Amino acid sequence: MDEALLRTLTPTVIGVLVRRGADFAAAEDAVQDALVEAVRTWPEQPPRDPKGWLVTVAWRKFLDAARADSSRRHREVRVEFEPVPGPGETVDDTLQLYFLCAHPSLTPASAVALTLRAVGGLTTRQIAQAYLVPERTMAQRISRAKRTVSGVRFNQPGDVATVLRVLYLVFNEGYSGDVDLAAEAIRLTRQLAARIDHEEVAGLLALMLLHHARRAARTGPDGRLVPLAEQDRTRWDTRLIAEGVDVLQAALARDRLGEYQAQAAVAALHADARTAEETDWVQIVEWYDELLRLTGSPVARLNRAVAVGEADGPRAGLAALAELDPALPRYPAVAAYLHERDGDLLTSARLYAEAARSAPNLAERDHLTRQAARLNARLRD
Amino acid sequence: MAKYLLLKHYRGAPAAVNDVPMDRWTPEEVSAHIQYMQDFAARLETTGEFVDGQALSPEGTFVRYDGEGRPPVTDGPFAETKDLIAGWMVIDVDSYERALELAGELSAAPGAGGKPIHEWLELRPFLTEPPTITE
């Protein structure tokens, strides 16, 4: 039984049903039923055309359910649901499903859950595990999302930016249960990139690949955070890096820069350096300038200050930092780092301790606490 | 999404506006209060924002390792959480603003005279796993 194949086919089949006029929630239920049937019968009798098989069975399930729901008085409606032959099928239904699941009327959390369920083909239990919430809560989140989009017309042109934001959210989720969400996000983005010719889809795919390539080196065996400069670069996945760079270069060649391409370019420059010292910080500063021009994001401003500190020395970094709002998340951590490089250990130790208190996650807090402890020990000597 | 802990205190928090001890309420008022919190949790389940909630007994004991086979048990003199924490609810919401909104709503549970208690709830974010992309 090829579970990966089933997962890949799920969105296509849902898309076909919705295109034929099924309500989104009903289509999704029918496809789940068909998948159960597939798991039961395929090992014995593998179909020659798995997609065709699933569409046929899911459609039948949908008709059965529609019949049961509306009973005899709505029997005539069923006739309307007969498959529409002809050119309708040539449209890529999966693509439409991406847009539907990322519809702007959904909250980010709902869009993420619906995308993982309908496009990704994950079970509610798997999604609930990944997000550390009870299965019942996740089931409600998904069914609300389905209700929200059930009135949305399927043929509206989608908003690529919204879809990309949802996929980015999935990728950036640190949790992992049964399913690796980062890998899932890459799979879905690859699938999207194969269907839509858009430079930012490629940019996001490149960004994910380049970051995923460094994953094994990002944490130590005890789960502690390993900063970029200290990572064992032999543990980076060169195959993913090569692919990411290729995808990025093709995207950049189109000369329509977007925020994901700019971020991927920074990641590519890091991936390109054999040692931390060899990093091309001057070019990284330039990419952050582009990113600021595109988004004005405070995170980009802060990262730019770090890059300036590396390119032109800690004093220049501190000068860049002085122009920013000290209330920014991770501001004290960046200030601590630059002050240490500037030789002011006392200020640095104090700022590291301050940064640890406001850290948003455990790994970061522990890392910053260790930095403060290391400097305090040196100051005592 | 971010998870927040809504912490209900036995004491230690500033006094509620409608500050009447629960044992002076009418039984109906007590029921209404409990119902309010149950309805609140049930509604958050349907919005996909509920994670967990429990009430805690005011009984509690401080325990510390004090050598083989001898855990010391103490009852103070310091402040213990049994003095403080009455119960909690964990929610998983899209924003801090939403968490604030829900905490405010929970604080408005009816008390004596059917009026909102306006009790103080502590709202604290959970520490999370680090995001994949930080630079």
Interface residues (C-beta under 8 A of the other chain):
Chain A: T107 P108 A109 S110 V112 A113 Y131 L132 V133 P134 R136 T137 M138 Q140 R141 I142 R144 F171 N172 E173 G174 Y175 A182 L207 H211 H212 R215 L225 L228 Q263 V266 A267 H270 N303 V306 R330 A359 P360 N361 L362 A363 E364 R365
Chain B: M1 K3 E45 T46 T47 G48 E49 F50 V51 D52 D92 V93 D94 P125 L127 T128 E129 P130 P131 T132 I133 T134 E135
